[in-house]
Amino acid sequence: MASYLLTGVAGFIAYRVAELLLGDGHIVYGVDNLNQAYDVRLKDYRLERLKTHPNFHFKKMDISERSTLDDLAEWMPEDIAGVINLAARAGVRTSLTDPWVYVDTNMTGNLNLMEYCRRCGIKKFILASTSSLYAEESPPPFQETDDTDHPLQPYAASKKGAEAMAHAYHHLYEIDVTVLRYFTVYGPAGRPDMVMFRFCQWIAEGKPVIINGDGEQSRGFTYLDDIARGTIQALKPVGFAVINLGGHEVITINQLITMLEQRIGKKAQVEHHSFHKADVRTNKADTTRANQILGWEPQVNLEVGVTRLVDWYMQERAWASQIETP
């Protein structure tokens, strides 16, 4: 049994990581500022599930505030095995309207946590990064050695800054760091600004399904449980490693809509808008390194994963149908 600090614990990926850790008998200290970047009812739903576990401890906290260092030191036990930083401002397009909050959370917040590790002698750190770092100069599938020095949006730029700071703390203070570049993740209780949740809700409720471009752009999807399991595997000692996680099954947006239509039993009312400048055409991952270093292999295919997502939505439809989908 080990104790871990898990930030952004009410978030989509973090809450599932917490559930798996707790299921394995570990102790999870979770923090989250419960911001309104998207409909907070989803965060409340996830958090309430976690609060049923006796080994789960929660504190509302904003990692971007420097006082967090003292608050954590006061609250946390001394025998923390590692910090898993999954707190982030995510989303490509919203970073265009308020880039400052992305710097605050993704860069300053990450710095605060690394400084906490330095002060307290915590030797393992996981940073959630993003596939959005891969610009289109490199052909897919994207490898960790591809160019990430030319981000296309403030969101990706803020994550690149966090990665650089993580390397500096690894070099200076011998903190063992795994940087996980997540590709498109989907599953029950997902983020409502991501395509799976939005399309599921829009089709089920007869709302217009907005597609930017012709729908032939593609994404590499990975089911939530596979991502959460890979994140826990990344707690092993690696020195400093950047690892792609996810993005192994690639389909077009049009194919995704067809899959959802079949499971929901309704036809999508599609509206085509212009392709967004901040988007990329595809984001397939090369996960060779994840397999070699972590022993990670995805286990849930799209046919099963999309079915589970739709089943969850229909079960929770009374309130899930009311979630705001930007």
KEKE-3310 file (N, C-alpha, C; in steps of 0.2 Angstrom, whole numbers, plus 5000, padded with zeros to 4 digits):
npx = (5004:5003:5004:4997:4998:4986:4982:4969:4958:4944:4943:4941:4950:4958:4949:4946:4959:4961:4951:4955:4968:4963:4956:4966:4970:4978:4981:4974:4976:4967:4966:4957:4952:4939:4934:4925:4927:4921:4904:4900:4893:4897:4909:4906:4898:4908:4917:4909:4907:4920:4921:4916:4925:4935:4949:4951:4955:4950:4953:4949:4957:4968:4981:4988:4990:5003:5002:4998:5009:5013:5000:4999:5010:5006:4995:4997:5003:5020:5025:5023:5022:5022:5018:5005:5001:4987:4980:4974:4971:4962:4959:4958:4953:4947:4958:4962:4954:4957:4971:4979:4974:4978:4992:4993:4988:4993:5007:5012:5005:5010:5024:5023:5020:5031:5040:5035:5038:5052:5055:5049:5056:5050:5051:5045:5036:5023:5018:5004:5003:5000:4994:4992:5003:5010:5013:5008:5019:5026:5024:5010:5010:5013:5028:5037:5049:5047:5045:5040:5041:5034:5021:5003:4993:4989:4986:4993:5006:5007:5008:5020:5029:5027:5032:5046:5050:5048:5058:5069:5068:5070:5083:5090:5087:5085:5073:5062:5054:5039:5032:5017:5010:4994:4983:4967:4955:4941:4925:4914:4906:4913:4923:4913:4916:4923:4923:4916:4907:4899:4894:4887:4877:4871:4866:4857:4848:4842:4848:4857:4871:4887:4900:4916:4923:4924:4922:4931:4942:4953:4954:4964:4958:4956:4951:4945:4948:4960:4969:4969:4975:4987:4993:4995:5004:5014:5020:5032:5050:5059:5068:5070:5056:5047:5031:5020:5003:4989:4978:4977:4968:4962:4949:4938:4929:4916:4915:4914:4902:4893:4895:4889:4876:4871:4871:4863:4852:4846:4846:4859:4858:4867:4877:4888:4902:4915:4932:4942:4956:4964:4964:4970:4973:4974:4978:4986:4994:5011:5014:5024:5035:5028:5024:5036:5043:5033:5026:5013:4998:4983:4967:4953:4943:4936:4923:4918:4921:4914:4901:4900:4900:4889:4879:4881:4878:4864:4859:4861:4854:4844:4850:4862:4859:4856:4868:4880:4886:4899)
npy = (4994:5011:5029:5042:5058:5066:5076:5087:5079:5077:5077:5070:5060:5058:5055:5042:5036:5037:5029:5016:5015:5016:5004:4995:4996:5007:5023:5038:5055:5068:5083:5097:5111:5113:5121:5130:5127:5118:5111:5109:5099:5087:5085:5085:5073:5063:5065:5062:5049:5045:5048:5038:5029:5023:5026:5037:5054:5071:5088:5104:5114:5125:5123:5133:5143:5150:5148:5135:5127:5128:5124:5110:5104:5105:5097:5085:5068:5062:5052:5051:5043:5047:5060:5064:5073:5078:5089:5102:5115:5112:5109:5115:5126:5135:5140:5150:5161:5164:5164:5166:5159:5146:5147:5149:5138:5126:5129:5137:5131:5117:5120:5124:5111:5103:5110:5107:5094:5094:5101:5092:5080:5071:5058:5054:5059:5062:5069:5075:5078:5082:5077:5087:5094:5090:5096:5099:5096:5084:5068:5057:5040:5049:5051:5052:5058:5067:5084:5096:5109:5119:5124:5125:5132:5141:5132:5120:5126:5130:5117:5112:5121:5116:5103:5106:5112:5102:5094:5101:5101:5087:5086:5095:5091:5077:5071:5058:5057:5055:5060:5060:5060:5062:5056:5057:5054:5044:5040:5034:5048:5058:5073:5087:5095:5088:5077:5065:5065:5076:5073:5061:5066:5076:5069:5059:5068:5075:5086:5098:5092:5098:5099:5103:5107:5094:5082:5071:5072:5064:5055:5048:5037:5032:5021:5026:5018:5011:5021:5026:5015:5014:5026:5023:5013:5021:5025:5018:5018:5028:5038:5050:5052:5054:5050:5043:5041:5032:5035:5024:5018:5023:5033:5042:5057:5056:5042:5040:5046:5038:5026:5030:5034:5021:5014:5023:5024:5034:5046:5057:5075:5083:5098:5107:5116:5129:5122:5123:5134:5131:5117:5100:5089:5075:5064:5052:5040:5034:5021:5013:5016:5017:5004:4997:5003:5004:4993:4994:4990:4993:4988:4989:4990:5001:4997:4991:5001:5013:5008:5006:5019:5025:5017:5021:5035:5034:5028:5038:5049:5058:5068:5070:5074:5087:5093:5106:5108:5115)
npz = (5000:4996:4997:4987:4979:4970:4958:4951:4953:4952:4939:4922:4918:4929:4940:4937:4937:4951:4956:4952:4959:4972:4972:4971:4984:4988:4995:4992:4990:4985:4976:4969:4961:4957:4946:4934:4921:4913:4913:4930:4936:4931:4937:4950:4950:4948:4959:4970:4968:4971:4985:4992:4995:5008:5009:5002:5002:5001:4996:4993:4982:4973:4962:4956:4964:4974:4988:4989:4991:5005:5010:5005:5011:5025:5025:5019:5022:5027:5020:5005:4990:4977:4965:4955:4943:4936:4935:4925:4913:4900:4882:4866:4859:4868:4874:4866:4869:4883:4887:4898:4909:4906:4906:4920:4927:4920:4918:4929:4940:4938:4941:4955:4960:4957:4964:4977:4978:4977:4990:4999:4997:4988:4976:4964:4950:4940:4925:4916:4899:4882:4866:4858:4856:4845:4830:4813:4805:4806:4800:4804:4811:4827:4835:4850:4848:4838:4831:4843:4845:4840:4844:4840:4847:4862:4872:4869:4870:4883:4889:4884:4890:4903:4902:4899:4911:4920:4916:4919:4934:4936:4931:4940:4953:4954:4952:4948:4933:4923:4908:4901:4886:4882:4871:4861:4873:4878:4886:4899:4908:4902:4896:4892:4882:4873:4858:4859:4870:4867:4854:4856:4866:4858:4847:4853:4859:4848:4844:4833:4825:4825:4814:4811:4796:4783:4790:4787:4794:4806:4821:4834:4845:4863:4876:4892:4903:4899:4898:4911:4917:4911:4915:4929:4928:4924:4935:4938:4940:4929:4926:4917:4906:4891:4885:4874:4876:4872:4858:4848:4840:4825:4818:4807:4809:4803:4803:4816:4820:4813:4821:4833:4830:4826:4839:4847:4840:4832:4819:4815:4815:4805:4804:4794:4798:4796:4794:4809:4813:4823:4825:4821:4807:4810:4823:4826:4836:4839:4849:4853:4862:4875:4876:4877:4888:4898:4897:4892:4885:4875:4879:4877:4864:4851:4847:4858:4868:4864:4865:4879:4883:4877:4883:4897:4895:4892:4904:4913:4908:4912:4919:4912:4899:4901:4903:4899:4883:4875)
capx = (5000:5006:5000:4999:4994:4983:4978:4963:4955:4937:4943:4939:4955:4961:4945:4947:4965:4960:4947:4960:4973:4960:4954:4972:4972:4982:4978:4974:4975:4965:4965:4954:4948:4932:4933:4919:4929:4915:4899:4903:4889:4901:4915:4902:4897:4914:4919:4904:4909:4927:4921:4913:4931:4938:4956:4951:4955:4949:4954:4948:4964:4970:4988:4991:4992:5009:5001:4997:5015:5012:4994:5000:5015:5002:4989:4999:5008:5027:5027:5020:5026:5023:5013:5002:4998:4982:4976:4976:4966:4962:4955:4962:4950:4946:4964:4963:4951:4960:4978:4982:4973:4982:4998:4993:4987:4997:5014:5014:5003:5015:5030:5022:5020:5037:5044:5033:5042:5059:5055:5047:5059:5046:5055:5042:5032:5019:5014:4999:5004:4995:4996:4991:5010:5012:5011:5007:5025:5028:5019:5008:5009:5017:5033:5040:5055:5045:5045:5035:5044:5030:5014:4998:4989:4992:4985:4999:5012:5008:5010:5027:5032:5027:5037:5052:5051:5049:5065:5074:5068:5073:5090:5093:5085:5085:5066:5060:5048:5036:5028:5012:5006:4988:4979:4960:4952:4934:4922:4908:4907:4919:4922:4908:4919:4926:4919:4912:4901:4895:4890:4882:4871:4867:4862:4852:4843:4840:4851:4862:4878:4891:4906:4920:4926:4920:4921:4936:4948:4953:4957:4966:4954:4958:4946:4947:4951:4966:4973:4970:4979:4994:4995:4997:5010:5020:5023:5038:5056:5061:5073:5065:5054:5041:5028:5013:4998:4983:4978:4979:4963:4960:4943:4936:4923:4910:4914:4912:4895:4889:4895:4885:4869:4869:4870:4858:4845:4844:4850:4862:4857:4873:4879:4895:4905:4922:4938:4945:4963:4968:4963:4974:4969:4974:4983:4987:5000:5015:5014:5030:5038:5023:5024:5043:5045:5028:5022:5006:4994:4976:4963:4946:4942:4931:4916:4916:4921:4908:4895:4899:4899:4882:4875:4882:4874:4857:4857:4862:4852:4840:4854:4867:4856:4856:4875:4881:4891:4902)
capy = (5000:5017:5035:5047:5065:5066:5083:5087:5072:5077:5077:5064:5054:5058:5051:5035:5034:5037:5023:5010:5015:5014:4997:4991:4996:5012:5029:5044:5062:5071:5090:5100:5118:5112:5126:5130:5127:5115:5110:5106:5093:5081:5085:5083:5066:5059:5066:5059:5042:5044:5050:5032:5025:5026:5028:5043:5061:5077:5095:5109:5118:5128:5122:5138:5148:5148:5146:5128:5123:5127:5120:5103:5102:5105:5092:5078:5064:5063:5046:5051:5039:5050:5065:5063:5080:5078:5095:5106:5118:5108:5112:5119:5132:5140:5143:5156:5167:5166:5160:5167:5154:5140:5148:5149:5131:5121:5130:5139:5125:5112:5122:5123:5104:5101:5113:5104:5087:5096:5103:5086:5074:5066:5057:5052:5064:5061:5075:5074:5082:5082:5076:5094:5097:5088:5100:5094:5096:5077:5063:5052:5041:5054:5048:5056:5062:5072:5091:5099:5116:5124:5122:5129:5135:5142:5126:5116:5130:5129:5110:5112:5124:5112:5098:5109:5113:5095:5091:5105:5098:5081:5087:5098:5088:5070:5069:5054:5061:5052:5064:5056:5064:5059:5057:5058:5049:5044:5035:5037:5054:5062:5080:5089:5099:5083:5075:5059:5067:5081:5070:5057:5070:5079:5064:5057:5073:5078:5093:5099:5089:5102:5096:5108:5104:5089:5076:5066:5073:5058:5055:5041:5036:5027:5021:5029:5013:5009:5027:5026:5009:5016:5031:5020:5009:5026:5027:5015:5023:5029:5043:5055:5049:5057:5044:5044:5036:5032:5036:5018:5016:5030:5034:5049:5060:5054:5036:5040:5048:5032:5021:5033:5033:5014:5013:5027:5022:5040:5049:5064:5081:5086:5104:5108:5123:5129:5119:5128:5134:5128:5110:5096:5084:5069:5064:5045:5040:5029:5019:5009:5017:5015:4996:4995:5006:5003:4987:4996:4988:4995:4982:4990:4992:5006:4994:4990:5007:5017:5005:5008:5026:5026:5014:5026:5041:5033:5027:5045:5053:5063:5074:5071:5078:5094:5096:5111:5106:5120)
capz = (5000:4995:4997:4981:4978:4963:4957:4946:4955:4949:4931:4918:4918:4936:4944:4935:4940:4958:4957:4951:4964:4978:4971:4973:4991:4990:4998:4987:4992:4979:4976:4963:4963:4955:4942:4929:4914:4909:4918:4936:4938:4929:4942:4956:4949:4949:4966:4974:4968:4975:4992:4995:4997:5015:5008:4998:5005:4997:4998:4987:4981:4967:4962:4953:4969:4978:4995:4989:4994:5012:5012:5004:5017:5031:5025:5017:5026:5024:5016:4999:4985:4971:4964:4949:4941:4931:4935:4919:4909:4894:4877:4861:4856:4873:4876:4862:4872:4889:4887:4904:4914:4904:4909:4927:4929:4917:4919:4936:4944:4938:4945:4962:4962:4957:4970:4983:4978:4979:4997:5003:4995:4984:4970:4958:4947:4933:4922:4910:4894:4877:4859:4854:4855:4838:4824:4807:4801:4807:4798:4809:4818:4830:4839:4855:4845:4833:4833:4847:4847:4836:4846:4836:4851:4869:4876:4868:4872:4890:4891:4882:4895:4909:4901:4900:4919:4923:4914:4924:4940:4935:4931:4946:4960:4953:4953:4942:4929:4917:4905:4897:4881:4881:4865:4863:4878:4879:4890:4903:4912:4899:4896:4887:4876:4868:4853:4860:4874:4863:4848:4860:4868:4852:4843:4857:4861:4842:4843:4828:4826:4822:4812:4808:4790:4780:4794:4786:4799:4810:4828:4837:4852:4868:4881:4898:4908:4896:4899:4918:4919:4908:4920:4935:4926:4923:4942:4939:4939:4922:4925:4913:4899:4888:4883:4871:4879:4868:4851:4844:4835:4822:4814:4805:4813:4800:4805:4823:4820:4811:4826:4838:4827:4827:4846:4850:4836:4829:4814:4817:4811:4804:4801:4793:4799:4793:4798:4813:4812:4829:4824:4817:4803:4813:4829:4828:4841:4840:4856:4854:4869:4880:4877:4879:4894:4903:4896:4891:4879:4876:4880:4876:4857:4850:4847:4865:4872:4862:4867:4886:4883:4876:4889:4902:4894:4892:4911:4917:4903:4915:4920:4907:4894:4903:4903:4893:4878:4871)
cpx = (5004:5002:5002:4995:4992:4979:4973:4959:4948:4937:4942:4944:4957:4956:4945:4954:4964:4956:4951:4965:4969:4958:4960:4974:4976:4978:4979:4972:4973:4964:4962:4951:4941:4930:4927:4921:4924:4910:4901:4899:4893:4906:4912:4901:4903:4917:4915:4906:4916:4926:4918:4919:4934:4945:4956:4950:4955:4950:4953:4954:4965:4978:4992:4993:4998:5008:5000:5003:5014:5006:4995:5005:5011:4998:4992:5004:5015:5029:5024:5025:5027:5017:5011:4998:4994:4978:4978:4970:4967:4958:4958:4959:4949:4952:4966:4960:4954:4966:4981:4981:4976:4989:4998:4992:4992:5005:5015:5011:5008:5022:5029:5022:5027:5042:5041:5037:5049:5059:5054:5051:5056:5050:5052:5036:5029:5016:5010:5001:4999:4998:4995:4998:5012:5009:5011:5014:5028:5022:5017:5010:5015:5022:5035:5046:5053:5045:5039:5037:5040:5023:5009:4993:4992:4991:4992:5006:5013:5010:5017:5031:5032:5032:5044:5054:5052:5056:5070:5074:5071:5081:5094:5092:5084:5078:5064:5054:5046:5031:5024:5009:5000:4985:4972:4957:4945:4932:4917:4910:4913:4918:4917:4910:4923:4921:4914:4906:4897:4891:4885:4876:4867:4863:4856:4846:4840:4842:4856:4869:4883:4898:4910:4924:4921:4919:4926:4942:4947:4956:4959:4963:4957:4953:4949:4951:4959:4971:4974:4975:4987:4997:4998:5004:5016:5023:5030:5044:5058:5066:5069:5063:5048:5038:5021:5009:4991:4983:4979:4974:4960:4954:4942:4930:4917:4909:4911:4904:4891:4889:4890:4878:4867:4867:4864:4851:4842:4849:4853:4860:4863:4873:4886:4897:4912:4927:4941:4953:4967:4968:4969:4970:4969:4979:4984:4994:5004:5016:5019:5033:5034:5024:5031:5045:5040:5025:5015:5004:4987:4972:4956:4946:4936:4924:4914:4915:4915:4902:4894:4898:4892:4877:4875:4877:4866:4855:4857:4858:4848:4844:4860:4865:4856:4863:4877:4887:4894:4904)
cpy = (5006:5023:5040:5053:5065:5072:5083:5081:5072:5077:5070:5058:5053:5054:5044:5032:5033:5030:5017:5010:5013:5007:4993:4992:5002:5018:5035:5050:5066:5079:5092:5106:5118:5118:5125:5130:5123:5113:5106:5100:5087:5080:5082:5075:5062:5060:5062:5051:5040:5044:5043:5028:5028:5028:5034:5050:5066:5084:5099:5114:5120:5127:5128:5144:5145:5146:5138:5124:5122:5123:5112:5101:5101:5099:5085:5075:5065:5057:5045:5048:5042:5056:5064:5069:5079:5084:5099:5110:5115:5111:5117:5126:5137:5143:5149:5162:5169:5162:5161:5162:5147:5141:5147:5142:5126:5123:5132:5133:5119:5114:5121:5116:5101:5104:5109:5097:5089:5097:5096:5080:5069:5065:5054:5057:5062:5067:5073:5080:5081:5081:5082:5097:5095:5092:5096:5094:5088:5073:5059:5045:5045:5050:5054:5061:5067:5079:5093:5106:5121:5123:5127:5133:5136:5136:5122:5119:5129:5122:5109:5115:5120:5106:5100:5110:5107:5092:5095:5102:5091:5082:5090:5094:5080:5067:5064:5056:5057:5058:5060:5061:5060:5061:5056:5052:5050:5039:5038:5043:5058:5069:5082:5093:5095:5080:5070:5061:5071:5077:5065:5061:5073:5075:5061:5062:5077:5085:5093:5096:5093:5099:5102:5105:5098:5082:5070:5067:5067:5059:5048:5041:5031:5027:5023:5024:5011:5015:5027:5021:5011:5022:5028:5016:5014:5028:5023:5020:5022:5034:5049:5053:5053:5051:5045:5039:5037:5033:5030:5016:5023:5029:5041:5051:5057:5046:5035:5042:5042:5027:5024:5032:5026:5012:5016:5026:5028:5042:5056:5069:5085:5093:5105:5115:5123:5125:5124:5128:5131:5120:5107:5091:5077:5069:5056:5045:5034:5027:5014:5010:5016:5007:4994:4997:5004:4996:4988:4993:4990:4988:4983:4993:4997:5003:4993:4997:5012:5014:5007:5015:5028:5023:5019:5032:5040:5031:5033:5050:5059:5069:5075:5075:5085:5097:5100:5108:5112:5119)
cpz = (5000:4995:4991:4982:4971:4962:4951:4947:4953:4942:4928:4919:4926:4941:4943:4938:4948:4960:4957:4957:4971:4978:4973:4980:4993:4993:4993:4991:4986:4980:4969:4965:4960:4951:4937:4922:4910:4915:4924:4938:4936:4935:4949:4956:4951:4956:4971:4974:4972:4983:4996:4997:5004:5014:5004:5003:5000:5000:4992:4987:4974:4966:4959:4958:4973:4985:4995:4992:5001:5014:5011:5010:5023:5031:5023:5022:5023:5020:5009:4994:4979:4970:4956:4947:4935:4931:4929:4917:4902:4889:4873:4860:4862:4875:4871:4865:4879:4890:4894:4909:4912:4907:4917:4930:4926:4918:4927:4941:4944:4942:4952:4964:4962:4963:4977:4983:4980:4987:5001:5002:4991:4977:4964:4956:4940:4931:4916:4905:4888:4870:4855:4853:4848:4833:4818:4802:4801:4804:4803:4806:4822:4835:4844:4853:4840:4836:4837:4849:4843:4838:4842:4840:4858:4873:4876:4871:4879:4893:4889:4887:4902:4908:4902:4907:4922:4922:4919:4931:4941:4935:4937:4952:4959:4954:4947:4939:4923:4915:4900:4892:4879:4874:4866:4867:4878:4884:4894:4907:4909:4899:4891:4882:4872:4864:4855:4864:4870:4858:4851:4862:4862:4848:4847:4858:4854:4841:4836:4830:4822:4820:4808:4802:4787:4784:4792:4790:4804:4817:4830:4844:4856:4873:4888:4903:4906:4898:4907:4920:4917:4913:4926:4933:4925:4930:4943:4937:4931:4921:4923:4907:4897:4884:4880:4874:4875:4861:4846:4839:4832:4817:4812:4809:4810:4802:4812:4824:4818:4817:4832:4836:4828:4834:4849:4846:4834:4824:4816:4812:4810:4801:4800:4794:4796:4797:4802:4813:4817:4829:4820:4813:4806:4818:4831:4831:4839:4847:4858:4861:4875:4881:4879:4886:4900:4903:4894:4884:4880:4876:4877:4869:4856:4850:4854:4869:4870:4865:4875:4887:4882:4881:4895:4901:4895:4899:4915:4913:4907:4917:4915:4901:4895:4903:4897:4889:4874:4864)
residu = (MET:ALA:SER:TYR:LEU:LEU:THR:GLY:VAL:ALA:GLY:PHE:ILE:ALA:TYR:ARG:VAL:ALA:GLU:LEU:LEU:LEU:GLY:ASP:GLY:HIS:ILE:VAL:TYR:GLY:VAL:ASP:ASN:LEU:ASN:GLN:ALA:TYR:ASP:VAL:ARG:LEU:LYS:ASP:TYR:ARG:LEU:GLU:ARG:LEU:LYS:THR:HIS:PRO:ASN:PHE:HIS:PHE:LYS:LYS:MET:ASP:ILE:SER:GLU:ARG:SER:THR:LEU:ASP:ASP:LEU:ALA:GLU:TRP:MET:PRO:GLU:ASP:ILE:ALA:GLY:VAL:ILE:ASN:LEU:ALA:ALA:ARG:ALA:GLY:VAL:ARG:THR:SER:LEU:THR:ASP:PRO:TRP:VAL:TYR:VAL:ASP:THR:ASN:MET:THR:GLY:ASN:LEU:ASN:LEU:MET:GLU:TYR:CYS:ARG:ARG:CYS:GLY:ILE:LYS:LYS:PHE:ILE:LEU:ALA:SER:THR:SER:SER:LEU:TYR:ALA:GLU:GLU:SER:PRO:PRO:PRO:PHE:GLN:GLU:THR:ASP:ASP:THR:ASP:HIS:PRO:LEU:GLN:PRO:TYR:ALA:ALA:SER:LYS:LYS:GLY:ALA:GLU:ALA:MET:ALA:HIS:ALA:TYR:HIS:HIS:LEU:TYR:GLU:ILE:ASP:VAL:THR:VAL:LEU:ARG:TYR:PHE:THR:VAL:TYR:GLY:PRO:ALA:GLY:ARG:PRO:ASP:MET:VAL:MET:PHE:ARG:PHE:CYS:GLN:TRP:ILE:ALA:GLU:GLY:LYS:PRO:VAL:ILE:ILE:ASN:GLY:ASP:GLY:GLU:GLN:SER:ARG:GLY:PHE:THR:TYR:LEU:ASP:ASP:ILE:ALA:ARG:GLY:THR:ILE:GLN:ALA:LEU:LYS:PRO:VAL:GLY:PHE:ALA:VAL:ILE:ASN:LEU:GLY:GLY:HIS:GLU:VAL:ILE:THR:ILE:ASN:GLN:LEU:ILE:THR:MET:LEU:GLU:GLN:ARG:ILE:GLY:LYS:LYS:ALA:GLN:VAL:GLU:HIS:HIS:SER:PHE:HIS:LYS:ALA:ASP:VAL:ARG:THR:ASN:LYS:ALA:ASP:THR:THR:ARG:ALA:ASN:GLN:ILE:LEU:GLY:TRP:GLU:PRO:GLN:VAL:ASN:LEU:GLU:VAL:GLY:VAL:THR:ARG:LEU:VAL:ASP:TRP:TYR:MET:GLN:GLU:ARG:ALA:TRP:ALA:SER:GLN:ILE:GLU:THR:PRO)
# end
